Amino acid sequence: MIDTILDAIAALPIGQYIAEDPVAFPWTETAHVICLVIVFGSILLIDLRLMGLASRDYSVNALTRTILPVTWVAFLGAAITGALLFSSNPHGYWGNFYFKAKMCLLLAAGVNMLVFHFVTQRRAPMDQPGVLPGGARLAGFISAVIWIAVIACGRWIGFTMSPF
């Protein structure tokens, strides 16, 4: 079943174009990296605030209202460019340990975010500056570690991929 899906993706004209054109892959990857830098940078600002290491004069709610729209736009760009890169060699990516690890880490980042927003943030008011409860600090730390691991796995994908 998965091979059928991967074969269908591999047959897409956009994936073939990205794989064969000498500049399409590098430009797509450049856009992917730029989007990822924006995602990580914006999330790291919030994570550092949650951990109490930066922006303590701002409430978490005010900071997230300002930063998260940028994060989501950049995440959408990263997802689109990542899908385009995947389409250029779906069998190679699917068979790569670091690609699978990156996808699992992205899922873990999403779960961490959901737990924070629907559990931790509802239990403790985050509309005031100052020190936050341990759960918020832990969520920020876990998020930062996960996103660093996402970046590391993304880099390792490029060094462990077979070209075909």
N, C-alpha and C positions, 0 to 999 in steps of 0.2 A: 504494500500500500504506500509506504513512504517513498519507495523508489518511483512509483507512478507519479506522485506529487512532485518529486524532485525533477523527474524527466520533463514534466509539463512546465515547470519553472525554467528549466534549462532551454526549453524551446521558445521562450518568449523573445521576441525581437529586441526588446530593450536590453535584456541580459546579454544577448549575443553581441549587440553593439558595444556595450560597456566592456565586454571581454576582449573584443577584437580591435577596437579603435585605440590607437596609441595614447590618446590623451583623455578619453572618457573615464577610464578607471581612476587615474590620478586626480582628476578634477572632482569626481564624485567622492573619492576618499578625503580630499581636502575639505570639501563641504561637510562631510560627516565629522571630521575631526573638529572643525570650527564649531559646529553645533554641539558636539560633546563637551568642548571646552566651556561653552556658555552654560550648558546644563550643569556640569560639575561645579563651575565657579559660583553659579547662583545658588545651588543646593548647599555648597560649602559655607556660604555666608549664613544661611539659616542654621546649618549644623553647628557652626562655631557659636552662634547666638544661643542655641539650645544648650551647648556644653558650658556656656558662661565664659567663653574665651574672647568674645568680641561683641560689639554692638549692645552692650548691656543697658545702654540708655534708651533703647527701643523695646517696645513690646514685641513678642513673637507674632502676634496677630497683625500688627502694623507692618512688620518686616515681610511677612508672607504675602500680605495683600499687595505689596509693592513688587516683590521679586517673582512670585510664582507665575504670573502671566508670561513673563519673559522665559522662565524655565519651560513652561508648557509649549510655547512656540518653538523653542530650540529643540525640545524633546521630539516634537513632531518632525522637525527637519532631520534630526538624527535617525529617527525611525524610517523615514522615507529614503534617505540616502543609504542607510544600512540595508534596507530591503533591495535597493538597486544593486549594491555591492554583492549581496547574497545571490541575486539573480544571475550574476556573471559567472558563478561557479557553485551552484547549489550542492552538488555532490561533495565537492571539496570542503565547503564550509560545514555541511552536516556531519562529515566524518572527522572534523577537527575537534579535539578535546577542549581547546580553549574557547572555541566558538560556543560549544554547549555550556561550558562553565560561565561564559559571559551572559548567555541567555538566562541561566538559572540565577545568577547574581542580580540581573535586572528584575526578575520575578521577586527575589528576596527584597530588593529595594522597594518595590511596589507594596509588598506585604508590610514592611517596616513603616512605610508612609501611611498606609491604611490604619494600622494599629495606632500610630501616633495621632492621626487626625480624628479617629472615631473612638479611641479609648483614652489615651493619655491626655490629649488636649481638652477633652470634655470633663475630665476629673479635676483638672487644675486650671484656674484662670490664667490665661496667657496674654491678657490685655494690659498688663502693667510692666514697666521696666523692672530689672532686678534679677535675682537668682531664681532659678527654676527648680522644680522638684527633681528627684533622682531619675524618675522615669523619662522625663524630657531630656535630661542630660544623656541618659543611656541611648535614647532614640537618635540623638544627634551623633553620638559616637559611632553607633552601629551603622548609620547612614553613611558617614564619612568613610568608614572602613570598607563598606560594600562598594561605594563608588570608586574608591582607589583600586579595589580589586577588579572592577569592571574595566577600568582604563588599562590595568596591567594585562588582563586577559585579551583585550582588544589589540594591544601591541603584540602580544605573543602569537595571536592568530596570524599576523603578517609574516612572522618568522617561521611558522610551522606549516604553512599551507603548501600543498603541492600545486603547481600551476594548472593541472588538469584533473 
